[in-house]
Amino acid sequence: MIEVGLIIARFLHYLATTALAGLSLFPLYAYAGAEPDVLGCWRQRWL
């Protein structure tokens, strides 16, 4: 029974990690062609 809990916990961890990575990188690839000026300045500071 503990094994099932560990498998579920690992799956939730992977899910949360993937979601957070996607959310943190969203501004970099969402406005590839026509990004607002504010996001352009923000992206230039980080890259």
C-alpha positions in Angstrom: 0.0 0.0 0.0 2.9 2.3 0.7 4.2 1.6 -2.8 1.0 2.9 -4.4 1.3 6.1 -2.3 4.9 6.6 -3.4 4.0 6.1 -7.1 1.1 8.6 -6.9 3.3 11.1 -5.1 6.0 10.8 -7.7 3.4 11.2 -10.5 2.0 14.4 -8.8 5.6 15.7 -8.4 6.3 15.2 -12.1 3.0 16.9 -12.9 3.6 19.9 -10.7 7.2 20.3 -12.0 6.1 20.2 -15.6 3.3 22.7 -14.9 5.6 25.1 -13.1 8.2 24.9 -15.8 5.6 25.6 -18.5 4.1 28.5 -16.6 7.5 30.1 -15.9 8.6 29.8 -19.6 5.2 30.9 -21.0 6.2 34.6 -21.6 9.3 33.5 -23.6 7.4 31.5 -26.2 3.8 32.7 -26.1 4.4 36.1 -27.8 7.0 35.0 -30.4 6.0 37.4 -33.1 3.9 40.2 -31.6 4.8 40.6 -28.0 3.8 43.7 -26.0 6.6 46.2 -25.2 6.5 45.4 -21.5 7.2 41.7 -22.1 9.9 42.6 -24.7 11.8 44.6 -22.1 11.3 42.0 -19.5 12.6 39.2 -21.8 15.6 41.3 -22.8 16.6 41.7 -19.2 16.4 38.0 -18.5 18.1 36.8 -21.7 
